[in-house]
């Protein structure tokens, strides 16, 4: 087969892709922090509508866990390394780590709704960055994350009355 018809290897990561990968790592770290906070609220929240919030947070932390792997694999597809270890995650994250001890169901729902809204907004910013870098795969992934986080925030706010 002539060499000009062979499939060409993807070119090395450019500056735009490197920027997207770095931003995506920050989003990945925030998602990891939100996973931990959601799971802590699932375990430690007490008060009215405990069972409903308990089941909701269980579904949400399961979805977050799966999304973290997808985000990390996208970082790797961009020829960058995903953060390793909790220290690296906390260093990259903008979200604050969860509070220690018990939390009321109302406070848990409010806290998690705010964090999900924050991640939806951040995913929107990163989707624009990916679009500007002509990275449609990352853009599409982030659009999905916007939808997931907006819905999670809405479901959590419904527990506030």
mmCIF file of the C-alpha atoms, coordinates in Angstrom:
data_MODEL
# 
_entry.id   MODEL 
# 
loop_
_atom_site.group_PDB 
_atom_site.id 
_atom_site.type_symbol 
_atom_site.label_atom_id 
_atom_site.label_alt_id 
_atom_site.label_comp_id 
_atom_site.label_asym_id 
_atom_site.label_entity_id 
_atom_site.label_seq_id 
_atom_site.pdbx_PDB_ins_code 
_atom_site.Cartn_x 
_atom_site.Cartn_y 
_atom_site.Cartn_z 
_atom_site.occupancy 
_atom_site.B_iso_or_equiv 
_atom_site.pdbx_formal_charge 
_atom_site.auth_seq_id 
_atom_site.auth_comp_id 
_atom_site.auth_asym_id 
_atom_site.auth_atom_id 
_atom_site.pdbx_PDB_model_num 
ATOM 1   C CA . UNK A 1 1   ? 0.000   0.000  0.000  1.00 0.00 ? 1   UNK A CA 1 
ATOM 2   C CA . UNK A 1 2   ? 1.412   3.438  -0.860 1.00 0.00 ? 2   UNK A CA 1 
ATOM 3   C CA . UNK A 1 3   ? 2.595   5.414  2.136  1.00 0.00 ? 3   UNK A CA 1 
ATOM 4   C CA . UNK A 1 4   ? 0.335   8.395  1.372  1.00 0.00 ? 4   UNK A CA 1 
ATOM 5   C CA . UNK A 1 5   ? -2.818  6.291  1.945  1.00 0.00 ? 5   UNK A CA 1 
ATOM 6   C CA . UNK A 1 6   ? -1.775  4.917  5.313  1.00 0.00 ? 6   UNK A CA 1 
ATOM 7   C CA . UNK A 1 7   ? -3.550  6.198  8.376  1.00 0.00 ? 7   UNK A CA 1 
ATOM 8   C CA . UNK A 1 8   ? -1.431  8.872  9.932  1.00 0.00 ? 8   UNK A CA 1 
ATOM 9   C CA . UNK A 1 9   ? -0.638  8.790  13.603 1.00 0.00 ? 9   UNK A CA 1 
ATOM 10  C CA . UNK A 1 10  ? -2.285  11.515 15.662 1.00 0.00 ? 10  UNK A CA 1 
ATOM 11  C CA . UNK A 1 11  ? 0.110   14.456 16.033 1.00 0.00 ? 11  UNK A CA 1 
ATOM 12  C CA . UNK A 1 12  ? 1.687   15.171 19.389 1.00 0.00 ? 12  UNK A CA 1 
ATOM 13  C CA . UNK A 1 13  ? -0.375  17.105 21.894 1.00 0.00 ? 13  UNK A CA 1 
ATOM 14  C CA . UNK A 1 14  ? -0.443  20.817 21.079 1.00 0.00 ? 14  UNK A CA 1 
ATOM 15  C CA . UNK A 1 15  ? -0.579  23.710 23.549 1.00 0.00 ? 15  UNK A CA 1 
ATOM 16  C CA . UNK A 1 16  ? -4.366  23.993 23.325 1.00 0.00 ? 16  UNK A CA 1 
ATOM 17  C CA . UNK A 1 17  ? -4.817  20.292 24.101 1.00 0.00 ? 17  UNK A CA 1 
ATOM 18  C CA . UNK A 1 18  ? -2.305  20.538 26.948 1.00 0.00 ? 18  UNK A CA 1 
ATOM 19  C CA . UNK A 1 19  ? -4.343  23.410 28.384 1.00 0.00 ? 19  UNK A CA 1 
ATOM 20  C CA . UNK A 1 20  ? -7.549  21.416 28.047 1.00 0.00 ? 20  UNK A CA 1 
ATOM 21  C CA . UNK A 1 21  ? -5.921  18.418 29.750 1.00 0.00 ? 21  UNK A CA 1 
ATOM 22  C CA . UNK A 1 22  ? -4.731  20.589 32.658 1.00 0.00 ? 22  UNK A CA 1 
ATOM 23  C CA . UNK A 1 23  ? -8.182  22.139 33.047 1.00 0.00 ? 23  UNK A CA 1 
ATOM 24  C CA . UNK A 1 24  ? -9.780  18.717 32.801 1.00 0.00 ? 24  UNK A CA 1 
ATOM 25  C CA . UNK A 1 25  ? -7.501  17.475 35.596 1.00 0.00 ? 25  UNK A CA 1 
ATOM 26  C CA . UNK A 1 26  ? -8.795  20.287 37.818 1.00 0.00 ? 26  UNK A CA 1 
ATOM 27  C CA . UNK A 1 27  ? -12.367 19.319 36.979 1.00 0.00 ? 27  UNK A CA 1 
ATOM 28  C CA . UNK A 1 28  ? -11.528 15.677 37.643 1.00 0.00 ? 28  UNK A CA 1 
ATOM 29  C CA . UNK A 1 29  ? -10.141 16.655 41.061 1.00 0.00 ? 29  UNK A CA 1 
ATOM 30  C CA . UNK A 1 30  ? -13.285 18.646 41.881 1.00 0.00 ? 30  UNK A CA 1 
ATOM 31  C CA . UNK A 1 31  ? -15.402 15.683 40.825 1.00 0.00 ? 31  UNK A CA 1 
ATOM 32  C CA . UNK A 1 32  ? -13.361 13.478 43.166 1.00 0.00 ? 32  UNK A CA 1 
ATOM 33  C CA . UNK A 1 33  ? -13.897 15.925 46.043 1.00 0.00 ? 33  UNK A CA 1 
ATOM 34  C CA . UNK A 1 34  ? -17.630 16.007 45.290 1.00 0.00 ? 34  UNK A CA 1 
ATOM 35  C CA . UNK A 1 35  ? -17.691 12.205 45.284 1.00 0.00 ? 35  UNK A CA 1 
ATOM 36  C CA . UNK A 1 36  ? -16.179 12.159 48.774 1.00 0.00 ? 36  UNK A CA 1 
ATOM 37  C CA . UNK A 1 37  ? -18.553 14.828 50.057 1.00 0.00 ? 37  UNK A CA 1 
ATOM 38  C CA . UNK A 1 38  ? -21.569 13.079 48.560 1.00 0.00 ? 38  UNK A CA 1 
ATOM 39  C CA . UNK A 1 39  ? -20.582 9.785  50.112 1.00 0.00 ? 39  UNK A CA 1 
ATOM 40  C CA . UNK A 1 40  ? -19.935 11.436 53.508 1.00 0.00 ? 40  UNK A CA 1 
ATOM 41  C CA . UNK A 1 41  ? -23.388 13.038 53.400 1.00 0.00 ? 41  UNK A CA 1 
ATOM 42  C CA . UNK A 1 42  ? -24.855 9.668  52.431 1.00 0.00 ? 42  UNK A CA 1 
ATOM 43  C CA . UNK A 1 43  ? -23.272 8.144  55.548 1.00 0.00 ? 43  UNK A CA 1 
ATOM 44  C CA . UNK A 1 44  ? -23.608 10.967 58.062 1.00 0.00 ? 44  UNK A CA 1 
ATOM 45  C CA . UNK A 1 45  ? -26.702 13.050 57.298 1.00 0.00 ? 45  UNK A CA 1 
ATOM 46  C CA . UNK A 1 46  ? -29.554 12.859 59.789 1.00 0.00 ? 46  UNK A CA 1 
ATOM 47  C CA . UNK A 1 47  ? -32.964 14.450 59.940 1.00 0.00 ? 47  UNK A CA 1 
ATOM 48  C CA . UNK A 1 48  ? -36.172 14.769 57.974 1.00 0.00 ? 48  UNK A CA 1 
ATOM 49  C CA . UNK A 1 49  ? -36.364 12.846 54.706 1.00 0.00 ? 49  UNK A CA 1 
ATOM 50  C CA . UNK A 1 50  ? -33.245 10.874 55.593 1.00 0.00 ? 50  UNK A CA 1 
ATOM 51  C CA . UNK A 1 51  ? -34.183 7.874  53.470 1.00 0.00 ? 51  UNK A CA 1 
ATOM 52  C CA . UNK A 1 52  ? -34.919 9.919  50.342 1.00 0.00 ? 52  UNK A CA 1 
ATOM 53  C CA . UNK A 1 53  ? -31.634 11.833 50.606 1.00 0.00 ? 53  UNK A CA 1 
ATOM 54  C CA . UNK A 1 54  ? -29.774 8.619  51.469 1.00 0.00 ? 54  UNK A CA 1 
ATOM 55  C CA . UNK A 1 55  ? -30.993 6.919  48.285 1.00 0.00 ? 55  UNK A CA 1 
ATOM 56  C CA . UNK A 1 56  ? -30.405 10.020 46.141 1.00 0.00 ? 56  UNK A CA 1 
ATOM 57  C CA . UNK A 1 57  ? -26.837 10.493 47.325 1.00 0.00 ? 57  UNK A CA 1 
ATOM 58  C CA . UNK A 1 58  ? -26.133 6.795  46.807 1.00 0.00 ? 58  UNK A CA 1 
ATOM 59  C CA . UNK A 1 59  ? -27.157 7.078  43.156 1.00 0.00 ? 59  UNK A CA 1 
ATOM 60  C CA . UNK A 1 60  ? -25.189 10.312 42.769 1.00 0.00 ? 60  UNK A CA 1 
ATOM 61  C CA . UNK A 1 61  ? -21.923 9.036  44.227 1.00 0.00 ? 61  UNK A CA 1 
ATOM 62  C CA . UNK A 1 62  ? -22.183 5.946  42.021 1.00 0.00 ? 62  UNK A CA 1 
ATOM 63  C CA . UNK A 1 63  ? -22.528 8.157  38.950 1.00 0.00 ? 63  UNK A CA 1 
ATOM 64  C CA . UNK A 1 64  ? -19.644 10.377 40.092 1.00 0.00 ? 64  UNK A CA 1 
ATOM 65  C CA . UNK A 1 65  ? -17.390 7.351  40.581 1.00 0.00 ? 65  UNK A CA 1 
ATOM 66  C CA . UNK A 1 66  ? -18.009 6.177  37.019 1.00 0.00 ? 66  UNK A CA 1 
ATOM 67  C CA . UNK A 1 67  ? -17.509 9.690  35.615 1.00 0.00 ? 67  UNK A CA 1 
ATOM 68  C CA . UNK A 1 68  ? -14.125 10.046 37.316 1.00 0.00 ? 68  UNK A CA 1 
ATOM 69  C CA . UNK A 1 69  ? -12.794 7.102  35.344 1.00 0.00 ? 69  UNK A CA 1 
ATOM 70  C CA . UNK A 1 70  ? -14.168 8.533  32.097 1.00 0.00 ? 70  UNK A CA 1 
ATOM 71  C CA . UNK A 1 71  ? -12.596 11.936 32.835 1.00 0.00 ? 71  UNK A CA 1 
ATOM 72  C CA . UNK A 1 72  ? -9.217  10.387 33.686 1.00 0.00 ? 72  UNK A CA 1 
ATOM 73  C CA . UNK A 1 73  ? -9.270  8.301  30.521 1.00 0.00 ? 73  UNK A CA 1 
ATOM 74  C CA . UNK A 1 74  ? -9.962  11.447 28.475 1.00 0.00 ? 74  UNK A CA 1 
ATOM 75  C CA . UNK A 1 75  ? -6.966  13.136 30.120 1.00 0.00 ? 75  UNK A CA 1 
ATOM 76  C CA . UNK A 1 76  ? -4.852  10.148 29.084 1.00 0.00 ? 76  UNK A CA 1 
ATOM 77  C CA . UNK A 1 77  ? -6.257  10.307 25.541 1.00 0.00 ? 77  UNK A CA 1 
ATOM 78  C CA . UNK A 1 78  ? -4.965  13.892 25.455 1.00 0.00 ? 78  UNK A CA 1 
ATOM 79  C CA . UNK A 1 79  ? -1.506  12.484 26.204 1.00 0.00 ? 79  UNK A CA 1 
ATOM 80  C CA . UNK A 1 80  ? -1.368  13.855 29.759 1.00 0.00 ? 80  UNK A CA 1 
ATOM 81  C CA . UNK A 1 81  ? -1.276  12.161 33.143 1.00 0.00 ? 81  UNK A CA 1 
ATOM 82  C CA . UNK A 1 82  ? -4.288  12.117 35.455 1.00 0.00 ? 82  UNK A CA 1 
ATOM 83  C CA . UNK A 1 83  ? -3.653  13.161 39.058 1.00 0.00 ? 83  UNK A CA 1 
ATOM 84  C CA . UNK A 1 84  ? -2.587  10.357 41.381 1.00 0.00 ? 84  UNK A CA 1 
ATOM 85  C CA . UNK A 1 85  ? -3.459  10.208 45.045 1.00 0.00 ? 85  UNK A CA 1 
ATOM 86  C CA . UNK A 1 86  ? -5.697  12.224 47.325 1.00 0.00 ? 86  UNK A CA 1 
ATOM 87  C CA . UNK A 1 87  ? -3.049  14.890 47.933 1.00 0.00 ? 87  UNK A CA 1 
ATOM 88  C CA . UNK A 1 88  ? -2.807  15.616 44.215 1.00 0.00 ? 88  UNK A CA 1 
ATOM 89  C CA . UNK A 1 89  ? -6.598  15.736 43.937 1.00 0.00 ? 89  UNK A CA 1 
ATOM 90  C CA . UNK A 1 90  ? -6.932  18.172 46.837 1.00 0.00 ? 90  UNK A CA 1 
ATOM 91  C CA . UNK A 1 91  ? -4.117  20.322 45.449 1.00 0.00 ? 91  UNK A CA 1 
ATOM 92  C CA . UNK A 1 92  ? -5.851  20.644 42.064 1.00 0.00 ? 92  UNK A CA 1 
ATOM 93  C CA . UNK A 1 93  ? -9.418  20.978 43.357 1.00 0.00 ? 93  UNK A CA 1 
ATOM 94  C CA . UNK A 1 94  ? -11.255 24.261 43.744 1.00 0.00 ? 94  UNK A CA 1 
ATOM 95  C CA . UNK A 1 95  ? -14.046 22.709 45.803 1.00 0.00 ? 95  UNK A CA 1 
ATOM 96  C CA . UNK A 1 96  ? -13.407 22.595 49.510 1.00 0.00 ? 96  UNK A CA 1 
ATOM 97  C CA . UNK A 1 97  ? -13.152 19.217 51.170 1.00 0.00 ? 97  UNK A CA 1 
ATOM 98  C CA . UNK A 1 98  ? -16.219 18.148 53.170 1.00 0.00 ? 98  UNK A CA 1 
ATOM 99  C CA . UNK A 1 99  ? -16.967 19.026 56.740 1.00 0.00 ? 99  UNK A CA 1 
ATOM 100 C CA . UNK A 1 100 ? -16.204 16.608 59.523 1.00 0.00 ? 100 UNK A CA 1 
ATOM 101 C CA . UNK A 1 101 ? -18.895 15.008 61.660 1.00 0.00 ? 101 UNK A CA 1 
ATOM 102 C CA . UNK A 1 102 ? -22.645 14.900 61.422 1.00 0.00 ? 102 UNK A CA 1 
ATOM 103 C CA . UNK A 1 103 ? -24.668 17.062 59.060 1.00 0.00 ? 103 UNK A CA 1 
ATOM 104 C CA . UNK A 1 104 ? -28.404 17.630 58.838 1.00 0.00 ? 104 UNK A CA 1 
ATOM 105 C CA . UNK A 1 105 ? -30.208 16.403 55.762 1.00 0.00 ? 105 UNK A CA 1 
ATOM 106 C CA . UNK A 1 106 ? -31.079 20.024 54.934 1.00 0.00 ? 106 UNK A CA 1 
ATOM 107 C CA . UNK A 1 107 ? -27.464 21.187 55.210 1.00 0.00 ? 107 UNK A CA 1 
ATOM 108 C CA . UNK A 1 108 ? -26.247 18.178 53.208 1.00 0.00 ? 108 UNK A CA 1 
ATOM 109 C CA . UNK A 1 109 ? -28.743 18.845 50.411 1.00 0.00 ? 109 UNK A CA 1 
ATOM 110 C CA . UNK A 1 110 ? -27.847 22.558 50.323 1.00 0.00 ? 110 UNK A CA 1 
ATOM 111 C CA . UNK A 1 111 ? -24.088 21.923 50.331 1.00 0.00 ? 111 UNK A CA 1 
ATOM 112 C CA . UNK A 1 112 ? -24.220 19.260 47.631 1.00 0.00 ? 112 UNK A CA 1 
ATOM 113 C CA . UNK A 1 113 ? -26.635 21.289 45.480 1.00 0.00 ? 113 UNK A CA 1 
ATOM 114 C CA . UNK A 1 114 ? -24.239 24.253 45.584 1.00 0.00 ? 114 UNK A CA 1 
ATOM 115 C CA . UNK A 1 115 ? -21.248 22.084 44.693 1.00 0.00 ? 115 UNK A CA 1 
ATOM 116 C CA . UNK A 1 116 ? -23.092 20.452 41.789 1.00 0.00 ? 116 UNK A CA 1 
ATOM 117 C CA . UNK A 1 117 ? -24.122 23.890 40.481 1.00 0.00 ? 117 UNK A CA 1 
ATOM 118 C CA . UNK A 1 118 ? -20.486 24.985 40.763 1.00 0.00 ? 118 UNK A CA 1 
ATOM 119 C CA . UNK A 1 119 ? -19.324 21.969 38.757 1.00 0.00 ? 119 UNK A CA 1 
ATOM 120 C CA . UNK A 1 120 ? -22.011 22.539 36.113 1.00 0.00 ? 120 UNK A CA 1 
ATOM 121 C CA . UNK A 1 121 ? -20.736 26.110 35.661 1.00 0.00 ? 121 UNK A CA 1 
ATOM 122 C CA . UNK A 1 122 ? -17.121 24.952 35.594 1.00 0.00 ? 122 UNK A CA 1 
ATOM 123 C CA . UNK A 1 123 ? -17.934 22.250 33.032 1.00 0.00 ? 123 UNK A CA 1 
ATOM 124 C CA . UNK A 1 124 ? -19.530 24.945 30.871 1.00 0.00 ? 124 UNK A CA 1 
ATOM 125 C CA . UNK A 1 125 ? -16.342 27.043 30.990 1.00 0.00 ? 125 UNK A CA 1 
ATOM 126 C CA . UNK A 1 126 ? -14.199 24.017 30.173 1.00 0.00 ? 126 UNK A CA 1 
ATOM 127 C CA . UNK A 1 127 ? -16.506 22.980 27.326 1.00 0.00 ? 127 UNK A CA 1 
ATOM 128 C CA . UNK A 1 128 ? -15.895 26.387 25.739 1.00 0.00 ? 128 UNK A CA 1 
ATOM 129 C CA . UNK A 1 129 ? -12.136 25.941 26.229 1.00 0.00 ? 129 UNK A CA 1 
ATOM 130 C CA . UNK A 1 130 ? -12.284 22.503 24.601 1.00 0.00 ? 130 UNK A CA 1 
ATOM 131 C CA . UNK A 1 131 ? -14.364 23.880 21.734 1.00 0.00 ? 131 UNK A CA 1 
ATOM 132 C CA . UNK A 1 132 ? -11.806 26.636 21.127 1.00 0.00 ? 132 UNK A CA 1 
ATOM 133 C CA . UNK A 1 133 ? -9.095  23.956 21.040 1.00 0.00 ? 133 UNK A CA 1 
ATOM 134 C CA . UNK A 1 134 ? -11.132 21.955 18.470 1.00 0.00 ? 134 UNK A CA 1 
ATOM 135 C CA . UNK A 1 135 ? -11.403 19.112 21.000 1.00 0.00 ? 135 UNK A CA 1 
ATOM 136 C CA . UNK A 1 136 ? -14.913 17.902 20.277 1.00 0.00 ? 136 UNK A CA 1 
ATOM 137 C CA . UNK A 1 137 ? -14.630 14.726 22.343 1.00 0.00 ? 137 UNK A CA 1 
ATOM 138 C CA . UNK A 1 138 ? -13.804 16.642 25.526 1.00 0.00 ? 138 UNK A CA 1 
ATOM 139 C CA . UNK A 1 139 ? -16.417 19.279 24.675 1.00 0.00 ? 139 UNK A CA 1 
ATOM 140 C CA . UNK A 1 140 ? -19.131 16.637 24.308 1.00 0.00 ? 140 UNK A CA 1 
ATOM 141 C CA . UNK A 1 141 ? -18.063 14.897 27.524 1.00 0.00 ? 141 UNK A CA 1 
ATOM 142 C CA . UNK A 1 142 ? -18.311 18.184 29.417 1.00 0.00 ? 142 UNK A CA 1 
ATOM 143 C CA . UNK A 1 143 ? -21.734 18.981 27.964 1.00 0.00 ? 143 UNK A CA 1 
ATOM 144 C CA . UNK A 1 144 ? -22.908 15.664 29.441 1.00 0.00 ? 144 UNK A CA 1 
ATOM 145 C CA . UNK A 1 145 ? -21.348 16.630 32.799 1.00 0.00 ? 145 UNK A CA 1 
ATOM 146 C CA . UNK A 1 146 ? -23.258 19.940 32.723 1.00 0.00 ? 146 UNK A CA 1 
ATOM 147 C CA . UNK A 1 147 ? -26.517 18.036 32.313 1.00 0.00 ? 147 UNK A CA 1 
ATOM 148 C CA . UNK A 1 148 ? -25.673 15.578 35.109 1.00 0.00 ? 148 UNK A CA 1 
ATOM 149 C CA . UNK A 1 149 ? -24.617 18.275 37.595 1.00 0.00 ? 149 UNK A CA 1 
ATOM 150 C CA . UNK A 1 150 ? -27.568 20.549 36.832 1.00 0.00 ? 150 UNK A CA 1 
ATOM 151 C CA . UNK A 1 151 ? -29.975 17.652 37.379 1.00 0.00 ? 151 UNK A CA 1 
ATOM 152 C CA . UNK A 1 152 ? -28.187 16.612 40.584 1.00 0.00 ? 152 UNK A CA 1 
ATOM 153 C CA . UNK A 1 153 ? -28.412 20.189 41.921 1.00 0.00 ? 153 UNK A CA 1 
ATOM 154 C CA . UNK A 1 154 ? -32.129 20.342 41.083 1.00 0.00 ? 154 UNK A CA 1 
ATOM 155 C CA . UNK A 1 155 ? -32.850 16.993 42.772 1.00 0.00 ? 155 UNK A CA 1 
ATOM 156 C CA . UNK A 1 156 ? -30.914 18.052 45.866 1.00 0.00 ? 156 UNK A CA 1 
ATOM 157 C CA . UNK A 1 157 ? -32.666 21.451 46.030 1.00 0.00 ? 157 UNK A CA 1 
ATOM 158 C CA . UNK A 1 158 ? -35.997 19.615 45.989 1.00 0.00 ? 158 UNK A CA 1 
ATOM 159 C CA . UNK A 1 159 ? -35.073 18.371 49.473 1.00 0.00 ? 159 UNK A CA 1 
ATOM 160 C CA . UNK A 1 160 ? -34.887 21.945 50.748 1.00 0.00 ? 160 UNK A CA 1 
ATOM 161 C CA . UNK A 1 161 ? -38.610 22.531 50.605 1.00 0.00 ? 161 UNK A CA 1 
# 
